[in-house]
Amino acid sequence: MGSGTTNEEIEFLYQRARQELEKIEGNRTLFINHDDTKLRSFLSDLNNDQIQVIGPELIFGKIFDAIGFNEIENDLFRHLVITRLFHPGSKLKAIDYLSRFLNVNLQVDEIYRFLDKLNDQLKDQVERIAFEHTKRVLGGTISIVFYDMTTLHFEASDEDDLRRTGFSKVGRHRDPQIYLGLLVGMDGFSIGYDVFEGNIFEGHTLLPIIRKYEEKYHLNKPVVIADSGLLSRDNITMLDSSGYKYIIGARIKNESKPIKEKILSEEWIDGHSINIKRGKRQRIIVSYSDRRATKDMHNRQRGLTRLEKSLKRGRLTKANINNRGYNKYLKLTGDVQIEIDYDKYNADQLWDGLKGYITNTSLRAKEIIDNYNNLWHIERAFRISKTDLKIRPIYHRLRHRIEGHICISFTAYAIYKELERTLKTEKSYLSVKRAAELTHNMYQLNVRLPQSKHQESFLFRMSRGQSDLYQIILKYY
């Protein structure tokens, strides 16, 4: 049937061997030689507390250990991280789930006290373990880092020093929020994170966080890749003066008149790109894509349609006149009348399909574009955290608990990415989401045997998907 080096592996193989014997003998029962009366008596003594959901520990627990997080000798930290992976939700829901299915009984005050000290005591250790794992996965060298920010909102209406109302990337401008800055390597493997006040300008966070992790992990001036939200004159100047190479998304419509004229005078075809000198050390790479042009046109038309409907219903006021999104197509005529500026709308179509990148590297245009395109991994990291791991909305109020919650989610993300990498390496038909679902009903029976009186645990027979997943985990971890 196979070989194993741990008790769990041997027990799994033993159960599979017994199942195969039973198939051969045409006997499906777990007891090959049995007395019905004794069997009934034995089964009647079983209770629900003896049945344990073991799947999350068999799958996510092994990866937790393999990455090195078992260096943190704290069972509560382990429980909260693993629960975040297979049953994300509020801490109260986590307590209920741990009690009902894992026979782990916790009090909510116990979790809150732990969260109060988690960030101060464990954040550095968590980040170091995640970084060392990322370095191993990426072949021992991290020469490119990706940085981006997102907002996380709260189910509360009051502000404090950390939770502030500000520009929300998901349109929840009235809710208190924080900024989460995330630094990752190639393919989205985690390096570190920081939490910022909800009304901070995101451009001010770039250089401090890059310097912090360069010094912390002795990185040798990695190439910094960030989107246009981090583009500012101060950031560019500081990156240049500090000796960093960078690739940052450009706002080509905001460039100087000569640069814009050069861009618009080009004969653009799918896949074409150009280099334009920008100052002493920089250049702008501009590329064109038919697919991007189609998407840009679709989005503009959808935005215009929405504005026209709102205007027709009388829902637009002076407050809507700003440069956010497609409201830039609105203008005031007279004192109070609002109308759509169709000339501005039509002028924007000249930029459909164009994308710019500012860089001080010597890389070729294709290399710059390919490296920048890897930013989707960090955007996906945010999506994973917000959807699969349900990092938001945040129900905590105190800063230490908010930071502890994010530390747990950061750890869970590192495990998520490692399972994803393993499934991809194995070319498995299973997704991480499906794997998490399969762990929900992987059971173990903890029982004292009637004759020997020994306490033993028996894995229930697994479905095909569960068995395939478990075999992959045993193979790699």
C-alpha positions in Angstrom: 0.0 0.0 0.0 2.9 2.4 0.6 5.3 3.4 3.3 5.1 6.0 6.2 7.4 7.5 8.7 4.9 9.0 11.2 2.1 7.4 13.2 -0.5 9.3 11.1 1.0 8.1 7.8 1.2 4.5 9.1 -2.3 4.6 10.4 -3.6 5.9 7.1 -1.9 3.1 5.2 -3.1 0.5 7.7 -6.7 1.6 7.3 -6.4 1.5 3.5 -4.9 -2.0 3.7 -7.8 -3.2 5.9 -10.3 -1.7 3.4 -8.6 -3.5 0.5 -8.7 -6.8 2.4 -12.4 -6.3 3.2 -13.1 -5.7 -0.5 -11.3 -8.9 -1.5 -13.1 -11.0 1.1 -16.4 -9.4 0.3 -16.7 -8.1 3.9 -17.3 -4.4 4.4 -17.4 -4.3 8.1 -14.5 -2.9 10.2 -14.6 -6.1 12.3 -13.5 -9.2 10.3 -14.3 -11.6 13.2 -17.0 -10.3 15.5 -19.9 -11.1 17.7 -23.0 -8.9 17.0 -23.8 -8.5 20.6 -20.3 -7.4 21.5 -20.2 -5.1 18.5 -23.5 -3.5 19.4 -22.4 -3.0 22.9 -19.1 -1.4 21.7 -20.9 0.9 19.3 -23.5 2.0 21.8 -20.7 3.3 24.1 -19.4 5.7 21.4 -20.3 9.4 21.7 -20.0 12.5 19.6 -17.0 13.8 21.6 -15.0 10.8 20.2 -15.5 11.9 16.6 -13.1 14.7 15.6 -12.8 16.7 12.4 -9.1 16.0 11.6 -8.9 17.3 8.1 -7.7 20.9 8.8 -4.9 19.6 11.0 -4.0 16.8 8.5 -3.7 19.3 5.6 -3.2 22.8 6.8 -1.4 21.7 10.0 1.2 19.8 8.1 1.9 22.9 5.9 2.0 25.1 9.0 4.7 22.9 10.4 6.6 22.5 7.1 6.9 26.3 6.6 8.2 26.6 10.1 5.4 28.2 12.0 5.5 25.4 14.5 8.5 27.2 15.9 5.9 29.4 17.5 4.9 27.1 20.4 1.5 28.4 21.1 -1.6 26.2 20.5 -4.0 29.1 20.4 -2.0 30.8 17.5 -2.1 27.5 15.6 -5.8 27.0 16.1 -6.7 30.6 15.0 -4.5 30.4 11.9 -5.8 27.0 10.8 -9.4 28.0 11.5 -8.9 31.1 9.4 -8.1 28.8 6.5 -11.0 26.3 6.6 -13.7 28.2 8.4 -13.0 32.0 8.3 -15.2 34.4 10.2 -15.4 36.2 13.4 -13.6 35.0 16.5 -16.9 34.1 18.1 -17.7 31.8 15.1 -14.2 30.4 15.4 -14.8 29.5 19.1 -18.1 27.8 18.3 -16.5 25.8 15.4 -13.5 24.7 17.5 -15.7 23.6 20.3 -18.3 21.7 18.2 -16.0 20.0 15.8 -12.4 19.9 17.2 -13.3 19.5 20.9 -11.1 22.6 21.6 -12.9 24.8 24.2 -11.9 28.5 24.3 -13.4 31.5 25.9 -13.7 34.8 23.9 -11.8 36.7 26.6 -8.9 34.2 26.2 -8.7 35.1 22.5 -8.9 38.8 23.0 -6.1 38.7 25.7 -4.0 36.7 23.2 -4.7 39.2 20.4 -3.7 42.1 22.7 -0.1 40.8 22.9 0.1 38.9 19.6 1.4 41.6 17.4 4.1 42.8 19.8 5.3 39.3 20.6 4.9 37.4 17.4 4.8 39.7 14.3 8.6 39.8 13.8 8.8 36.0 14.2 5.9 35.4 11.9 7.4 37.6 9.2 10.8 36.1 9.5 9.5 32.6 9.1 7.4 33.6 6.1 10.3 35.4 4.5 12.7 32.5 4.9 10.1 30.2 3.3 9.6 32.6 0.4 13.4 32.8 0.0 13.6 29.0 -0.2 10.7 28.8 -2.7 12.3 31.4 -4.9 15.6 29.7 -5.1 17.5 31.5 -2.3 17.4 35.0 -3.9 14.9 37.9 -3.8 15.9 40.4 -6.4 12.4 41.8 -7.2 9.8 42.9 -4.7 6.2 44.1 -5.3 4.4 46.5 -3.1 0.8 47.6 -3.0 -1.8 48.8 -0.5 -5.5 48.2 0.1 -8.1 49.5 2.5 -9.9 47.4 5.1 -13.1 48.7 6.6 -14.8 48.2 9.9 -18.3 47.3 11.1 -18.3 50.4 13.3 -19.1 54.1 12.8 -16.6 55.7 15.2 -13.1 56.7 14.4 -9.9 56.7 16.5 -6.1 57.2 16.0 -5.9 54.2 13.7 -9.3 53.8 12.2 -10.0 56.9 10.1 -12.3 57.7 7.3 -10.5 58.3 4.0 -10.4 57.4 0.4 -11.7 53.8 0.2 -10.7 51.6 -2.7 -14.0 49.8 -2.4 -16.2 52.8 -2.3 -17.0 52.7 1.5 -15.9 56.3 2.1 -18.0 56.8 5.2 -16.8 53.7 7.1 -13.7 53.9 9.3 -10.8 52.0 7.7 -7.1 51.2 7.9 -4.5 50.8 5.1 -2.7 47.5 4.7 0.6 47.6 2.9 1.8 44.2 1.6 5.3 43.4 0.3 5.7 40.1 -1.7 8.2 38.4 -3.9 7.7 36.8 -7.3 4.5 34.8 -7.7 3.0 36.6 -4.6 4.9 34.8 -1.9 4.8 36.9 1.3 7.7 39.0 2.7 6.1 41.4 5.1 3.3 43.8 5.8 2.4 47.0 7.7 -0.7 48.7 9.0 -1.3 52.4 8.5 -3.9 55.0 9.5 -7.0 55.0 7.3 -6.4 58.6 6.1 -2.7 58.4 5.2 -1.5 59.1 1.6 -0.4 55.8 0.3 2.5 57.3 -1.6 4.2 58.1 1.8 4.4 54.5 2.8 6.5 53.1 -0.1 10.0 54.0 0.8 9.7 53.4 4.6 8.4 49.8 4.1 11.0 49.0 1.4 13.9 50.3 3.6 12.5 48.5 6.7 12.5 45.0 5.0 15.8 45.6 3.1 17.5 46.3 6.5 15.6 43.5 8.3 16.4 40.8 5.8 19.6 42.2 4.3 18.1 42.5 0.8 20.6 43.8 -1.8 18.6 46.8 -3.2 15.8 44.7 -5.0 14.0 46.1 -8.0 10.8 47.8 -6.6 7.6 47.3 -8.6 4.5 49.2 -7.7 1.3 50.5 -9.4 0.6 54.1 -10.3 -1.1 54.8 -6.9 2.4 54.9 -5.4 3.7 57.3 -8.1 4.7 60.7 -6.8 7.6 63.1 -7.4 8.8 62.6 -3.9 8.8 58.7 -4.2 10.7 58.8 -7.4 13.3 61.2 -6.0 13.8 59.2 -2.9 14.1 55.9 -4.7 16.6 57.4 -7.1 18.7 59.0 -4.3 18.6 55.8 -2.3 20.0 53.8 -5.2 16.9 51.7 -5.9 15.8 50.4 -9.3 12.1 50.6 -9.9 9.2 50.0 -12.3 6.1 52.0 -11.4 2.9 52.4 -13.3 2.8 55.8 -15.1 -0.1 58.2 -15.4 0.6 59.0 -19.0 -2.4 61.4 -19.3 -0.7 63.6 -16.7 2.7 63.7 -18.4 4.2 66.8 -20.0 2.8 68.1 -23.3 5.8 66.9 -25.4 5.5 63.3 -24.0 1.7 63.2 -24.6 2.1 64.4 -28.1 4.8 61.8 -28.8 2.5 59.1 -27.4 -0.5 60.1 -29.4 1.4 60.6 -32.7 2.5 57.0 -32.7 0.9 54.4 -35.0 -0.3 51.9 -32.4 -0.8 48.2 -33.2 -1.3 45.3 -30.9 1.9 44.5 -28.9 3.7 47.6 -30.0 5.7 49.6 -27.4 8.0 52.7 -27.4 10.7 54.2 -25.1 10.5 57.9 -24.2 13.3 59.6 -22.2 12.0 61.3 -19.0 14.5 63.3 -17.2 18.1 62.3 -16.5 17.6 58.8 -15.1 14.1 57.8 -16.2 12.3 56.7 -19.2 8.7 55.9 -19.9 7.7 52.6 -21.6 4.3 52.8 -23.3 2.7 49.7 -24.7 -0.6 49.1 -26.6 -2.9 46.1 -26.5 -6.1 45.5 -28.5 -7.5 43.6 -25.6 -6.9 46.5 -23.2 -8.4 48.9 -25.7 -11.6 46.9 -25.9 -11.8 46.8 -22.1 -11.1 50.5 -21.7 -13.8 51.4 -24.2 -16.3 49.1 -22.5 -15.6 50.6 -19.1 -15.9 54.2 -20.4 -19.2 53.4 -22.1 -20.5 51.7 -19.0 -19.4 54.7 -16.9 -21.1 57.1 -19.3 -24.3 55.2 -19.3 -24.4 55.3 -15.5 -23.8 59.0 -15.5 -26.6 59.6 -18.1 -29.1 57.6 -16.0 -28.2 59.5 -12.9 -28.4 62.8 -14.7 -31.8 61.9 -16.2 -33.1 61.0 -12.7 -31.8 64.3 -11.2 -29.5 62.5 -8.8 -26.3 64.5 -9.7 -25.4 67.5 -7.6 -22.4 69.8 -7.2 -20.8 67.3 -4.9 -20.4 64.9 -7.8 -18.1 67.3 -9.7 -14.7 65.8 -9.0 -12.0 63.9 -10.8 -12.8 60.5 -9.4 -13.7 57.7 -11.8 -16.1 58.8 -14.6 -17.3 61.8 -12.7 -14.5 63.6 -14.5 -16.9 63.8 -17.5 -19.3 66.1 -15.6 -19.2 69.9 -15.8 -21.2 72.8 -14.5 -23.0 75.1 -16.9 -24.4 78.3 -15.4 -24.8 78.3 -11.7 -26.6 75.0 -10.9 -27.0 73.0 -14.2 -24.9 69.9 -14.6 -24.3 68.3 -17.9 -21.9 65.7 -19.4 -18.8 66.9 -21.1 -18.9 64.7 -24.3 -15.9 66.4 -25.8 -13.8 65.2 -22.8 -15.3 61.7 -23.1 -14.5 61.5 -26.8 -11.0 62.8 -26.3 -10.3 60.0 -23.8 -10.8 57.3 -26.4 -7.4 58.3 -27.9 -5.8 56.7 -24.8 -7.7 53.4 -25.0 -5.4 50.4 -24.9 -2.3 52.4 -23.8 -0.4 51.6 -20.6 2.7 53.4 -19.3 5.6 52.4 -17.0 8.2 54.6 -15.4 11.6 53.0 -14.8 15.3 53.7 -14.2 16.3 50.2 -15.0 18.2 49.1 -18.1 15.8 46.3 -18.8 14.2 45.9 -22.2 10.7 47.1 -22.7 9.3 43.5 -22.8 11.1 42.6 -19.5 9.7 45.8 -17.9 6.2 45.0 -19.0 6.5 41.3 -18.0 7.8 42.2 -14.5 5.2 44.8 -13.9 2.5 42.4 -15.0 3.4 40.2 -12.0 1.7 42.8 -9.8 -1.4 40.9 -10.4 -0.1 38.4 -7.8 -0.3 41.0 -5.1 -3.7 42.1 -6.2 -4.7 38.5 -6.0 -3.2 38.3 -2.6 -5.6 41.0 -1.5 -8.5 39.2 -3.1 -7.6 35.9 -1.4 -7.3 37.7 2.0 -10.6 39.5 1.6 -12.7 36.6 0.1 -11.2 33.2 1.0 -9.7 34.3 4.3 -12.4 37.0 5.0 -9.9 39.4 6.6 -12.7 42.1 6.3 -14.9 43.4 7.6 -13.0 43.8 10.9 -15.0 43.7 14.1 -12.3 44.6 16.5 -12.0 48.1 17.9 -8.6 48.2 19.8 -5.4 48.7 17.8 -3.6 45.6 19.2 -6.5 43.4 18.4 -6.7 44.7 14.8 -3.0 44.1 14.3 -3.3 40.6 15.8 -6.1 39.8 13.5 -4.1 40.9 10.5 -1.0 38.9 11.7 -3.2 35.7 11.8 -4.5 36.4 8.3 -0.9 37.0 7.0 0.2 33.6 8.4 -2.9 31.9 6.9 -2.1 33.5 3.5 1.5 32.1 3.6 0.0 28.6 4.1 -2.6 29.2 1.4 0.1 30.1 -1.1 2.2 27.0 -0.2 -0.8 24.7 -0.7 -1.5 26.4 -4.0 2.1 25.9 -5.1 2.1 22.2 -4.1 -1.2 21.5 -5.9 0.2 23.3 -9.0 3.4 21.4 -8.9 1.5 18.1 -8.6 -0.8 19.3 -11.5 -3.8 18.4 -9.3 -7.3 19.0 -10.3 -8.0 20.4 -6.9 -8.1 24.1 -6.1 -7.1 25.5 -2.7 -10.8 26.4 -2.1 -11.9 22.9 -2.9 -9.1 21.4 -0.7 -10.4 23.5 2.2 -13.9 22.3 1.6 -12.7 18.7 1.6 -11.2 19.1 5.1 -14.5 19.9 6.6 -15.7 16.2 6.8 -12.4 14.3 7.2 -13.1 12.6 10.5 -11.2 10.6 13.1 -12.6 8.3 15.8 -10.8 8.4 19.1 -11.7 5.3 21.0 -10.5 2.9 23.8 -10.4 -0.6 22.3 -12.7 -3.0 24.3 -10.1 -5.8 24.7 -6.7 -4.2 24.9 -8.1 -1.0 26.6 -5.6 1.0 24.5 -6.6 4.5 23.4 -6.3 4.6 19.6 -7.5 6.9 16.7 -8.9 5.7 13.5 -9.3 7.8 10.3 -12.6 7.4 8.6 -12.6 6.2 5.0 -11.9 9.2 2.8 -13.6 10.1 -0.5 -11.5 10.1 -3.7 -10.9 13.8 -3.5 -9.9 13.7 0.2 -7.6 10.7 -0.4 -5.9 12.4 -3.4 -5.4 15.6 -1.3 -4.0 13.7 1.6 -1.6 11.7 -0.6 -0.3 14.9 -2.0 0.3 16.3 1.4 2.1 13.1 2.6 4.3 13.2 -0.5 5.5 16.8 0.0 5.4 17.2 3.7 
